[in-house]
């Protein structure tokens, strides 16, 4: 295991943190709907991946408290971006599903952000691009831990 507190490994961790934060901020400015918070967009993204979930499941996946997720889901429902249905096995719970409007908005948002990243990638040489392609699965793993 590398020593992440000293030397080159610590510098690499610091550089990674800084770069990821800076790139994340730049990507957040590429939104198609400014009325949604980054958290609301993240919840919609999670729903687009899993299809449907209870508010409790969403809270766990998004690393927020259940009462916070209940408020986020209510906001998304009021905006017409999710629908709530009774849980098929537990009538005390609800199941959250993205609406067609949310799917269209997410697709447009992904296209815009992907186009932005593509313009950045075009500035890389072949070696840098190969390294970034190789790092993508590792970054994906870190993002979902």
C-alpha positions in Angstrom: 0.0 0.0 0.0 1.4 3.4 -0.9 2.2 6.0 1.8 -0.5 8.6 1.2 0.8 11.0 3.9 4.3 11.8 2.6 6.3 12.4 -0.5 5.2 11.7 -4.0 2.1 9.7 -3.1 0.8 12.5 -0.9 1.5 15.0 -3.7 -0.4 12.8 -6.1 -3.4 12.6 -3.8 -3.4 16.4 -3.4 -3.1 16.9 -7.2 -5.9 14.4 -7.9 -8.2 16.1 -5.3 -7.5 19.5 -6.7 -8.0 18.5 -10.3 -11.2 16.5 -9.7 -12.7 19.4 -7.7 -11.8 22.0 -10.4 -13.1 19.8 -13.2 -16.3 19.1 -11.3 -16.9 22.8 -10.8 -16.5 23.4 -14.5 -18.8 20.5 -15.4 -21.5 21.9 -13.0 -21.5 25.1 -15.1 -22.5 23.0 -18.1 -26.1 22.3 -16.8 -29.0 22.6 -19.1 -31.5 23.4 -16.3 -30.3 26.0 -13.9 -33.4 25.6 -11.7 -32.1 22.2 -10.4 -29.5 21.9 -7.7 -26.5 19.6 -8.2 -28.0 17.3 -5.6 -31.3 17.1 -7.5 -29.4 16.4 -10.7 -27.4 13.7 -8.9 -30.6 12.0 -7.7 -32.1 12.1 -11.2 -28.8 10.5 -12.5 -29.0 7.8 -9.9 -32.6 7.1 -10.8 -31.7 6.9 -14.5 -29.1 4.3 -13.6 -31.3 2.2 -11.3 -34.7 2.9 -12.9 -36.7 3.3 -9.7 -36.0 3.3 -6.0 -37.5 4.1 -2.6 -36.5 7.3 -1.0 -34.5 5.3 1.6 -32.6 3.5 -1.2 -31.9 6.9 -2.8 -30.7 8.4 0.5 -28.2 5.5 0.9 -26.9 5.8 -2.7 -26.6 9.6 -2.5 -25.1 9.5 1.0 -27.7 11.8 2.5 -30.1 11.4 5.5 -33.6 10.0 4.6 -35.4 13.2 5.7 -33.3 15.2 3.3 -34.0 12.8 0.5 -37.7 13.0 1.2 -37.5 16.8 0.7 -35.5 16.4 -2.5 -38.0 13.9 -3.9 -40.9 16.2 -3.1 -39.1 19.1 -5.0 -38.5 16.8 -8.0 -42.1 15.6 -7.9 -43.3 19.2 -7.8 -41.2 20.0 -10.9 -42.7 17.0 -12.7 -39.4 15.1 -12.9 -40.3 12.1 -10.8 -43.5 10.2 -10.0 -44.3 8.4 -6.8 -46.1 5.1 -6.7 -47.0 2.8 -3.8 -44.3 0.1 -3.1 -45.6 -3.2 -4.5 -44.7 -5.1 -1.3 -44.8 -2.5 1.4 -47.7 -0.1 1.1 -46.1 2.2 3.7 -43.3 3.1 1.3 -43.3 4.8 -2.1 -41.3 4.1 -5.2 -39.7 7.0 -7.1 -39.5 6.8 -10.9 -38.1 9.4 -13.3 -40.6 10.9 -15.7 -40.1 11.2 -19.4 -39.3 14.9 -18.9 -36.4 13.9 -16.5 -35.1 11.4 -19.0 -35.0 13.9 -21.8 -33.4 16.6 -19.6 -30.7 14.1 -18.4 -29.9 13.1 -21.9 -29.5 16.7 -23.0 -27.4 17.4 -19.9 -25.1 14.4 -20.6 -24.7 15.5 -24.3 -23.8 19.0 -23.2 -21.3 17.8 -20.6 -19.8 15.2 -22.9 -19.3 17.8 -25.6 -17.6 20.0 -23.1 -15.2 17.2 -22.0 -14.6 16.2 -25.6 -13.4 19.7 -26.4 -11.0 19.5 -23.4 -9.8 16.0 -24.5 -9.0 17.3 -28.0 -6.2 19.3 -26.4 -4.5 16.2 -25.2 -1.8 14.3 -27.1 -2.2 10.5 -27.8 -0.2 9.5 -24.8 -2.2 11.7 -22.4 -5.5 10.5 -23.9 -4.4 6.9 -23.5 -3.5 7.5 -19.8 -6.9 9.2 -19.2 -8.8 6.4 -20.9 -6.9 3.9 -18.7 -7.6 6.0 -15.6 -11.4 6.3 -16.2 -12.4 3.0 -14.8 -10.3 3.6 -11.7 -11.9 7.1 -11.2 -15.3 5.4 -11.7 -14.5 2.9 -9.0 -13.5 5.7 -6.6 -16.6 7.7 -7.3 -18.8 4.8 -6.3 -17.1 3.8 -3.1 
